[in-house]
Amino acid sequence: MTPEQREKYSRQILFSGLGEEGQEQLLRASVVVVGCGALGTVAANLLVRSGVGRVRIIDRDFVETSNLQRQTLFEESDAKEVLPKAVAAERRLRAINSDAAVEGIVADLTPRNAVELLSGFDAILDATDNFETRMLVNDAAISLNIPWIYAAAVGSYGVTMTIVPGRTPCLACILENEESEPGAIAAEATCDTAGVLNAAAGAIAATEAAEALKLLAQKREALHGKMVSCDVWSGKFQSVRVARNPDCRACVRHEFRYLSGEAQPHITMCGRDSVQIHERNRKLDLRELGRRLSATTPEVRHNDFLVRFRVAAYEVTVFADGRAIIKGTQDPAIARSLYARYIGA
């Protein structure tokens, strides 16, 4: 550790739970954050400022004005430029702390790329907006033997739990049972139906980041080992010890339905009336697509990362890897029809 780093992290080094040895571990540690919304921006910000040596951020989405209320790494200029969240976050975090190697990846985490994108890290942080992706992270983390931290926030409520493969219950232990259909996830409130307070996201993301520091600094004895929840509006905080399912298909039987792709559906995203189309086997020339659409379609905008245009009541955003987000519907059939019509089958 250099003299400059000792000064930069001096208040953290003074904390007896970490000390100089713990700080040295953080400088050598690596973490991948899946999702860069309300939870991901707070957690990534805290970890980069703490001196974590390598931080990868994976996010498929772009910055919108409605994000700014709670997604603390972004500014109005990011929304005006329609920047991908991973790109905007990388730029901001690199400016915050040059010690950290920050890498933003504009991608959707899928069974096809999960192992490649998550391998080689000391911990994985969940900052996603749907349970299908969380279950994919759960499968991949157990398969790769990497600890990960589940987190979610909606309304004024948040919840988080640290999962250490082979030692703790996993997310499938909690969400699945013998009567469940493969891939079945119960309906939950979302940001679209219940809204979300930035304080709730901040509180649970800070708790998630604290658990990550324990993992990354090799202080596993300090892990709380429970599911922690809080409601910042009512002031209720709770921690519950969760039992491991002795017949869990994921952490016991190692049946990875989500990692194999068996249980990966269309994803309707939190906070929007939207459907994402998965077309990852094609590469698009965004400049040519933008030029072609401009001839027949109003309100076309494009940059090096995406093309966005409006069709009647729908807003379509297309990424270079072929993915598209169709806003204005929850019907996959309508979304695929628009995709085929304007981008091609």
C-alpha positions as CSV (number, residue, x, y, z in Angstrom):
1,M,0.0,0.0,0.0
2,T,1.4,3.4,-1.0
3,P,1.5,6.4,1.4
4,E,-1.2,8.0,-0.8
5,Q,-3.4,5.0,-0.4
6,R,-2.9,4.9,3.4
7,E,-4.1,8.5,3.5
8,K,-7.0,7.9,1.1
9,Y,-8.3,4.9,3.1
10,S,-7.2,6.1,6.6
11,R,-10.6,6.2,8.2
12,Q,-11.4,2.7,6.9
13,I,-8.0,1.4,8.1
14,L,-8.8,2.8,11.6
15,F,-11.9,0.6,11.7
16,S,-10.9,-2.4,13.8
17,G,-13.0,-4.8,11.7
18,L,-10.7,-4.1,8.7
19,G,-7.4,-2.6,9.7
20,E,-4.5,-2.3,7.3
21,E,-4.5,-6.1,6.5
22,G,-8.2,-5.9,5.5
23,Q,-7.5,-2.8,3.3
24,E,-4.7,-4.6,1.6
25,Q,-7.1,-7.5,0.8
26,L,-9.6,-5.0,-0.6
27,L,-7.0,-3.5,-2.9
28,R,-6.4,-7.0,-4.3
29,A,-10.0,-8.1,-4.4
30,S,-12.5,-8.2,-7.3
31,V,-16.3,-8.0,-7.5
32,V,-18.9,-8.1,-10.2
33,V,-22.1,-6.1,-9.9
34,V,-25.0,-7.5,-11.9
35,G,-27.3,-4.6,-12.6
36,C,-26.7,-0.9,-12.3
37,G,-29.9,0.6,-11.2
38,A,-30.8,1.9,-7.7
39,L,-29.0,-0.9,-5.9
40,G,-26.1,-1.3,-8.2
41,T,-25.1,2.4,-8.4
42,V,-25.1,2.7,-4.6
43,A,-23.2,-0.6,-4.0
44,A,-20.6,0.0,-6.8
45,N,-20.0,3.6,-5.6
46,L,-19.4,2.4,-2.0
47,L,-17.1,-0.5,-3.1
48,V,-15.0,1.6,-5.5
49,R,-14.6,4.3,-2.8
50,S,-13.6,1.6,-0.4
51,G,-10.7,0.7,-2.6
52,V,-11.8,-2.6,-4.1
53,G,-9.2,-3.3,-6.8
54,R,-11.4,-4.5,-9.6
55,V,-15.1,-3.9,-10.2
56,R,-17.1,-5.1,-13.2
57,I,-20.6,-3.8,-13.8
58,I,-23.0,-5.6,-16.1
59,D,-26.1,-3.9,-17.2
60,R,-28.3,-4.1,-20.3
61,D,-30.2,-0.8,-19.9
62,F,-29.8,2.9,-20.6
63,V,-30.2,6.0,-18.5
64,E,-33.6,7.7,-18.4
65,T,-34.8,10.8,-16.5
66,S,-36.9,8.6,-14.2
67,N,-33.8,6.8,-13.0
68,L,-32.2,10.0,-11.5
69,Q,-34.4,9.9,-8.4
70,R,-32.6,6.9,-7.0
71,Q,-29.7,5.8,-9.3
72,T,-27.0,7.8,-7.7
73,L,-24.1,7.6,-10.2
74,F,-26.1,9.2,-13.0
75,E,-26.8,12.8,-14.0
76,E,-29.2,14.6,-16.3
77,S,-26.6,14.7,-19.0
78,D,-26.4,10.9,-19.0
79,A,-30.2,10.7,-19.7
80,K,-30.0,13.3,-22.4
81,E,-27.2,11.4,-24.2
82,V,-29.2,8.1,-23.7
83,L,-26.0,6.5,-22.3
84,P,-26.0,2.8,-21.4
85,K,-25.9,2.6,-17.6
86,A,-22.7,0.5,-17.6
87,V,-20.9,3.1,-19.7
88,A,-22.0,6.1,-17.6
89,A,-21.2,4.2,-14.4
90,E,-17.7,3.2,-15.5
91,R,-16.9,6.9,-16.4
92,R,-18.2,8.2,-13.1
93,L,-16.5,5.5,-11.0
94,R,-13.1,5.9,-12.8
95,A,-13.2,9.6,-11.9
96,I,-14.0,8.8,-8.3
97,N,-11.1,6.5,-7.6
98,S,-8.2,5.8,-10.0
99,D,-7.1,2.9,-7.8
100,A,-9.9,0.8,-9.0
101,A,-10.0,-1.0,-12.3
102,V,-13.6,-0.4,-13.3
103,E,-15.1,-2.2,-16.3
104,G,-18.6,-1.5,-17.5
105,I,-20.2,-4.2,-19.8
106,V,-23.3,-3.4,-21.8
107,A,-24.9,-6.8,-21.8
108,D,-27.8,-8.9,-20.6
109,L,-26.8,-11.7,-18.3
110,T,-28.0,-14.9,-19.9
111,P,-27.3,-18.7,-19.7
112,R,-25.1,-18.3,-22.7
113,N,-22.7,-15.7,-21.1
114,A,-23.2,-16.0,-17.4
115,V,-20.2,-18.2,-16.7
116,E,-17.9,-16.1,-18.9
117,L,-19.0,-12.8,-17.3
118,L,-19.0,-14.0,-13.7
119,S,-15.9,-16.2,-13.6
120,G,-12.8,-15.1,-11.8
121,F,-14.3,-12.8,-9.3
122,D,-14.2,-13.0,-5.5
123,A,-17.9,-12.1,-5.0
124,I,-21.0,-11.3,-7.1
125,L,-23.5,-8.6,-6.1
126,D,-27.1,-8.9,-7.2
127,A,-28.6,-5.5,-8.3
128,T,-31.1,-6.9,-10.8
129,D,-34.7,-6.2,-11.3
130,N,-36.2,-9.6,-11.7
131,F,-36.1,-13.0,-10.1
132,E,-35.3,-14.9,-13.3
133,T,-31.9,-13.2,-13.5
134,R,-31.4,-13.6,-9.8
135,M,-32.0,-17.4,-10.1
136,L,-29.5,-17.5,-13.0
137,V,-26.9,-15.7,-10.7
138,N,-27.7,-18.2,-8.0
139,D,-27.1,-21.2,-10.3
140,A,-23.9,-19.7,-11.8
141,A,-22.5,-18.7,-8.4
142,I,-23.0,-22.2,-7.0
143,S,-21.6,-23.8,-10.1
144,L,-18.5,-21.5,-10.0
145,N,-18.2,-21.7,-6.1
146,I,-18.3,-17.9,-5.8
147,P,-20.2,-16.2,-2.9
148,W,-22.9,-13.8,-3.9
149,I,-25.3,-11.4,-2.2
150,Y,-29.0,-11.3,-3.1
151,A,-30.7,-7.9,-2.7
152,A,-34.0,-6.3,-3.7
153,A,-35.9,-3.1,-2.9
154,V,-39.4,-2.0,-3.7
155,G,-41.6,0.7,-2.2
156,S,-40.1,1.5,1.2
157,Y,-38.9,-2.1,1.8
158,G,-35.6,-3.8,1.1
159,V,-34.1,-7.3,1.7
160,T,-30.7,-8.9,1.4
161,M,-29.0,-12.2,2.1
162,T,-25.4,-13.4,1.6
163,I,-25.0,-16.8,0.0
164,V,-21.8,-18.8,0.4
165,P,-21.9,-22.0,-1.7
166,G,-21.6,-25.1,0.5
167,R,-22.1,-23.1,3.7
168,T,-25.4,-21.3,3.5
169,P,-28.9,-21.7,2.1
170,C,-29.2,-20.4,-1.5
171,L,-32.0,-18.4,-3.2
172,A,-33.5,-21.6,-4.6
173,C,-33.8,-22.9,-1.0
174,I,-36.1,-20.0,-0.3
175,L,-38.1,-19.5,-3.5
176,E,-38.5,-23.1,-4.7
177,N,-40.2,-26.2,-3.2
178,E,-41.2,-29.6,-4.4
179,E,-44.5,-28.4,-5.7
180,S,-43.0,-25.6,-7.9
181,E,-43.0,-25.9,-11.6
182,P,-39.5,-25.7,-13.2
183,G,-38.6,-22.0,-13.3
184,A,-41.8,-20.9,-11.5
185,I,-41.4,-17.7,-9.6
186,A,-44.2,-16.1,-7.5
187,A,-45.6,-12.8,-8.6
188,E,-44.1,-9.9,-6.6
189,A,-44.7,-6.2,-6.3
190,T,-42.4,-4.2,-8.6
191,C,-41.3,-0.7,-8.9
192,D,-43.9,-0.3,-11.6
193,T,-46.8,-1.2,-9.3
194,A,-45.5,0.0,-5.9
195,G,-42.9,2.7,-6.7
196,V,-39.6,2.8,-4.8
197,L,-38.0,5.2,-2.3
198,N,-34.4,6.1,-2.9
199,A,-33.8,5.7,0.8
200,A,-35.0,2.1,0.8
201,A,-32.6,1.2,-2.1
202,G,-29.8,3.1,-0.4
203,A,-30.3,1.3,2.9
204,I,-30.3,-2.2,1.5
205,A,-27.5,-1.5,-1.0
206,A,-25.3,-0.2,1.8
207,T,-26.0,-3.4,3.8
208,E,-25.2,-5.4,0.7
209,A,-21.9,-3.5,0.3
210,A,-21.0,-4.1,3.9
211,E,-21.4,-7.8,3.5
212,A,-19.3,-7.6,0.3
213,L,-16.5,-5.9,2.2
214,K,-16.5,-8.7,4.7
215,L,-16.1,-11.3,1.9
216,L,-13.5,-9.3,0.0
217,A,-11.4,-8.5,3.0
218,Q,-11.4,-12.2,4.1
219,K,-13.5,-11.5,7.2
220,R,-16.1,-14.2,6.7
221,E,-16.5,-14.7,10.4
222,A,-18.3,-11.3,10.5
223,L,-21.0,-12.3,8.0
224,H,-24.4,-12.0,9.7
225,G,-25.7,-15.3,8.2
226,K,-29.3,-14.1,8.0
227,M,-31.9,-12.6,5.7
228,V,-32.0,-8.9,6.6
229,S,-35.0,-6.7,5.8
230,C,-35.9,-3.1,6.5
231,D,-38.8,-0.8,5.9
232,V,-37.5,2.8,6.0
233,W,-41.0,4.2,6.1
234,S,-42.3,2.3,9.1
235,G,-38.9,2.0,10.7
236,K,-39.1,-1.8,11.0
237,F,-35.8,-3.8,10.7
238,Q,-35.7,-7.5,10.9
239,S,-33.2,-10.4,10.5
240,V,-34.2,-14.0,10.1
241,R,-32.1,-17.1,10.0
242,V,-33.1,-19.2,6.9
243,A,-32.9,-23.0,6.9
244,R,-31.2,-24.8,4.0
245,N,-33.4,-27.1,2.0
246,P,-31.8,-30.5,2.3
247,D,-33.1,-31.5,-1.1
248,C,-32.5,-28.1,-2.9
249,R,-32.2,-28.7,-6.6
250,A,-29.4,-26.0,-6.9
251,C,-27.1,-26.1,-3.9
252,V,-27.6,-29.8,-3.0
253,R,-28.5,-31.6,-6.2
254,H,-26.6,-29.2,-8.5
255,E,-29.4,-29.1,-11.0
256,F,-28.9,-25.7,-12.6
257,R,-32.2,-25.0,-14.6
258,Y,-31.5,-21.4,-15.1
259,L,-27.9,-21.8,-16.1
260,S,-28.8,-24.5,-18.6
261,G,-31.4,-22.1,-20.1
262,E,-34.3,-24.4,-19.3
263,A,-36.0,-21.7,-17.2
264,Q,-35.1,-18.5,-19.0
265,P,-38.3,-16.6,-20.1
266,H,-38.9,-13.2,-21.6
267,I,-38.2,-10.6,-19.0
268,T,-40.7,-7.8,-18.2
269,M,-38.5,-5.1,-16.6
270,C,-39.0,-3.3,-13.3
271,G,-40.3,0.2,-13.5
272,R,-41.5,0.0,-17.1
273,D,-44.3,-1.4,-19.2
274,S,-41.6,-3.2,-21.3
275,V,-40.5,-6.4,-22.9
276,Q,-36.9,-7.3,-23.8
277,I,-36.2,-9.3,-27.0
278,H,-33.3,-11.6,-26.9
279,E,-31.5,-11.8,-30.2
280,R,-27.9,-12.3,-29.3
281,N,-26.7,-14.2,-32.4
282,R,-26.6,-11.1,-34.6
283,K,-24.5,-8.0,-34.7
284,L,-26.1,-4.8,-35.9
285,D,-24.6,-1.8,-37.7
286,L,-26.3,0.9,-35.6
287,R,-25.3,3.7,-37.9
288,E,-26.9,2.0,-40.9
289,L,-30.0,1.0,-38.9
290,G,-30.4,4.6,-37.7
291,R,-30.1,5.9,-41.2
292,R,-32.6,3.3,-42.5
293,L,-35.1,4.0,-39.8
294,S,-34.8,7.8,-40.2
295,A,-36.2,7.6,-43.7
296,T,-39.5,6.2,-42.5
297,T,-39.8,6.5,-38.8
298,P,-40.0,9.7,-36.7
299,E,-38.0,10.5,-33.6
300,V,-35.0,8.3,-34.3
301,R,-31.9,8.8,-32.1
302,H,-28.7,6.9,-32.1
303,N,-25.2,6.8,-30.7
304,D,-22.3,4.3,-30.6
305,F,-24.3,2.1,-28.2
306,L,-27.9,2.0,-29.3
307,V,-30.7,3.2,-31.6
308,R,-34.0,4.5,-30.2
309,F,-37.2,5.3,-32.1
310,R,-40.9,5.6,-31.6
311,V,-43.7,3.7,-33.4
312,A,-47.2,4.7,-32.4
313,A,-47.5,4.0,-28.7
314,Y,-44.3,2.1,-28.5
315,E,-40.7,3.1,-27.9
316,V,-38.0,0.7,-29.3
317,T,-34.4,0.7,-28.2
318,V,-32.0,-1.6,-30.1
319,F,-28.5,-2.5,-29.0
320,A,-25.5,-3.6,-31.1
321,D,-25.8,-7.2,-30.0
322,G,-29.3,-7.5,-31.4
323,R,-31.2,-7.1,-28.2
324,A,-34.1,-4.7,-28.1
325,I,-36.3,-3.2,-25.4
326,I,-39.9,-2.5,-26.5
327,K,-41.6,0.0,-24.1
328,G,-45.3,0.4,-24.1
329,T,-46.4,-3.3,-23.9
330,Q,-46.1,-6.3,-21.7
331,D,-47.0,-8.7,-24.5
332,P,-44.0,-10.6,-26.0
333,A,-46.0,-11.2,-29.2
334,I,-46.4,-7.5,-29.9
335,A,-42.8,-6.9,-29.0
336,R,-41.5,-9.6,-31.4
337,S,-43.8,-8.3,-34.1
338,L,-42.4,-4.8,-33.8
339,Y,-38.9,-6.2,-33.8
340,A,-39.4,-8.2,-36.9
341,R,-41.0,-5.3,-38.7
342,Y,-38.4,-2.6,-38.0
343,I,-35.2,-4.5,-37.2
344,G,-35.8,-7.8,-39.2
345,A,-36.7,-11.3,-38.3
